[in-house]
Amino acid sequence: MVVIVVVVAVVVVVVVVVVVVVVVVVAAAVVVVVIVVVTVVVVVIVVVVVVVIVTVVVVFLTTMHGWKNKICQRNPLHHGCPSK
């Protein structure tokens, strides 16, 4: 009788330990996946923001450059125009 109780107790302990280990491993995997997803989302957002900023700056500079050229063609003595 004592042997059966000991065997049942050992089986229960082993099952509990296995369940705990599986839960911990699954939780760790979920945490890793969440960290990876958040990192990818942050990187994508940063890349999009940088591309938008660079695009706006390039468009602004090229537009301003063209606008300045038009002014300088009309009035070469205008402030900021290259002197000839």
C-alpha positions as CSV (number, residue, x, y, z in Angstrom):
1,M,0.0,0.0,0.0
2,V,2.8,2.4,0.9
3,V,4.5,1.7,-2.4
4,I,1.4,2.6,-4.4
5,V,1.0,5.9,-2.5
6,V,4.7,6.8,-3.1
7,V,4.4,5.9,-6.8
8,V,1.2,8.0,-7.2
9,A,2.9,10.9,-5.3
10,V,6.0,10.7,-7.6
11,V,3.8,10.6,-10.7
12,V,1.8,13.6,-9.5
13,V,5.0,15.5,-8.8
14,V,6.4,14.7,-12.2
15,V,3.2,15.7,-14.0
16,V,3.1,19.0,-12.0
17,V,6.7,19.7,-12.8
18,V,6.2,19.0,-16.5
19,V,3.1,21.2,-16.7
20,V,5.0,24.0,-14.9
21,V,7.9,23.7,-17.3
22,V,5.7,23.7,-20.3
23,V,3.8,26.7,-19.1
24,V,7.0,28.6,-18.4
25,V,8.4,27.7,-21.8
26,V,5.2,28.8,-23.6
27,A,5.1,32.0,-21.6
28,A,8.8,32.7,-22.4
29,A,8.1,32.0,-26.1
30,V,5.1,34.4,-26.0
31,V,7.2,37.1,-24.4
32,V,9.9,36.6,-27.1
33,V,7.4,36.8,-29.9
34,V,5.8,40.0,-28.3
35,I,9.3,41.6,-28.0
36,V,10.1,40.7,-31.6
37,V,6.8,42.0,-32.9
38,V,7.1,45.3,-30.9
39,T,10.7,45.7,-32.1
40,V,9.7,45.2,-35.7
41,V,6.8,47.6,-35.4
42,V,9.0,50.3,-33.8
43,V,11.6,49.8,-36.5
44,V,9.0,50.1,-39.3
45,I,7.5,53.3,-37.7
46,V,11.0,54.8,-37.3
47,V,11.9,54.0,-40.9
48,V,8.6,55.4,-42.2
49,V,9.1,58.6,-40.1
50,V,12.6,59.0,-41.4
51,V,11.6,58.5,-45.0
52,V,8.7,61.0,-44.6
53,I,11.0,63.6,-43.0
54,V,13.7,63.1,-45.7
55,T,11.1,63.3,-48.5
56,V,9.6,66.5,-47.0
57,V,13.1,68.0,-46.6
58,V,14.1,67.1,-50.1
59,V,10.9,68.4,-51.6
60,F,11.1,71.6,-49.6
61,L,14.7,72.2,-50.5
62,T,14.2,71.5,-54.2
63,T,11.1,73.7,-54.2
64,M,12.8,76.5,-52.4
65,H,15.8,76.1,-54.7
66,G,13.6,76.4,-57.8
67,W,11.7,79.3,-56.2
68,K,15.0,81.1,-55.4
69,N,16.2,80.5,-59.0
70,K,13.1,82.2,-60.3
71,I,13.6,85.2,-58.0
72,C,17.3,85.4,-59.0
73,Q,16.4,85.3,-62.7
74,R,14.0,88.2,-62.3
75,N,16.2,90.2,-59.9
76,P,19.9,89.1,-59.8
77,L,20.7,91.6,-57.0
78,H,18.1,90.0,-54.7
79,H,19.5,89.0,-51.2
80,G,20.9,85.5,-51.3
81,C,21.4,85.3,-55.1
82,P,24.9,84.4,-56.3
83,S,26.8,87.4,-57.4
84,K,28.0,87.4,-61.0
